[in-house]
Amino acid sequence: MFFKKVTSKRGITIPKTLAFDTGIDANTPVDIYSDGGRIVIEKHTPQCRFCGDKLRAKKYKGIEVCPKCAAALGKAVSE
């Protein structure tokens, strides 16, 4: 376990050994969320902005979207 203080801008530094063990390096995107009073930090998993599908989401113009929602968007735009 590591003890860290939160900076005045609410930031923390991830200890090098934890970053190495988890494969989080500089510029690695991460997901941060709360879970039962805990703060969880993990490597980013692409997730569809519309339906939440994490298995097939791809980024298009900065937005993560799955094939099903992409097809629905294409259909809605072409109508």
N, C-alpha and C positions, 0 to 999 in steps of 0.2 A: 504494500500500500504506500502511496505517496501523499504527502501533505503539500498543498499549493494554496496560495492566496489569490483571490480574484482581484484583478487590477481595477483601477478607478473607471475604466471603460468596459468592465464586466468580462475581461478576457482572462484566459489561462494559457499556460504553455504545457503541452503534452510532454511528459518526460521521454527522453530519447529511447530508453529501453522499452517503454510501452508502445511508442510509435513503431519501433523496429519489430516488435513481437506481433503487431497487428497489421503491419504493412502500410501504415499511414506515413507518407513522406510529405515534404513540402509541396504545396499545391494539390494535394489529394482532396477531392471533394468528400465531405462527410455529411451525414444526416445527424441532427441533434434533436432530441425530443425528451419529454419527461415521461416517466413510467412509475407510478406509485410513489411520488416524492423523490425519485432519483432522476438525475440527468444522464441520459445515454448518448454516447458519441460512437458512431460506427461508420465504416466506409459507405459512401453513397450507393444506393441501389436505384437505378432508373425506375421511375414509376409514372404511369400514364396520368396526366393532369386531370383527365375527365373521369375515368373509371377506377383508377388505382391499381391496375394490372402491373405487377412487378416483373413478370416473366418475359414479356415481349416488348416493353417500351423502348423506343428509340428517340433520340433528340432530333427535332426539326425546327430550325430557326429559333433555337433557345427554349423550345417547349418539348417536354417528353410526352409522347403519345404512342399508343399501341396501334397495331394494324386495324383492329376493328373500329376504333374511334376515328382513325384517319380516314377509313372508307366512309363512315357516316358523315364526317365533316365534308369530304369531297362531294358526297351526294347532296348534302344540304346546300353547299355553295353552288352547285351546278343547276339547282332547281330554280 
